[in-house]
Amino acid sequence: MKKHLVSSLLFAACFQANATVVEMQTDHGTITINLYDQQTPVTVENFLSYVGDGAYDGSVIHRSVDNFVLQGGGFSYDTDFKEIETKPAIKNEPELSNVKGTIAMAKQGGDANSATSQWFFNLKDNSANLDVQNGGFTVFGEITADSQQAIDAITSLVHCGEIPVVGLNKDQCPDTTSGFNAEDLVTINSVIIVNDDPNSSASLQPKENTLIDNVDSGDGTSGGSSGSMAWLLSLLAFAGVSRFKK
């Protein structure tokens, strides 16, 4: 009886899903993402609309926090960081859990329904924190196992504050965001749909967010993991990115 109960609970926590598949081509490798079309349709549609517009092509990874998140989808870079043009904010869909290897939407602090273009990869199991914070952060896909190599290559780079950089050491970090060259930053060259059939990636087993049921999803509380450089905080504050707690 006890064994049967445990099996039932595990089945309730993880359920099968299918997915549209996209490839994020970075200058540090390819990240393949299976999108949870059925569980988070609004968020997937929103993400794919930016993909279709080419909004992420030529954008940069602007935030990397060790053993927490890797974040992009907000900026391109020429002589300074330039915000991606965003569409209206979307409704939060905190159905799934922020476990390692998932991709989720970033949003403004104190507003659960404020996600636009920015997303982040969970570098570890952040479910105890991000499944409930600010109404829960919407997980809308998962990376493939072989994509972890590209994630690791980016997160292992030298960081200027929370920005991963290429070919610089700590002493070469600029004092202002305009002090970078474009080649100093991790670039997402393109994001493309490699299979647009929502049933193309069978037998995924996303983990359900069960913690959100125990909190007021409209609470919207959020805080900040602070970077080490004041200009970085100004950049992220300008972008309206949720400074979610680590």
Secondary structure, DSSP 4 states (H G I P E B T S, - for coil): -HHHHHHHHHHHHB--B-EEEEEEEETTEEEEEEEETTT-HHHHHHHHHHHHHTTTTTEE--EEETTTEEEESSEEESSSEEEPP----B---TTB---TTEEEE---TT-TT-B-S-EEEESS--HHHHTTGGG---EEEEE-GGGHHHHHHHHTS-EETTEEBSS--GGG--SSGGGS-GGGB-EEEEEEEEE--TTSSTTB-PBB--SGGGS-TT---------S-HHHHHHHHHHT------
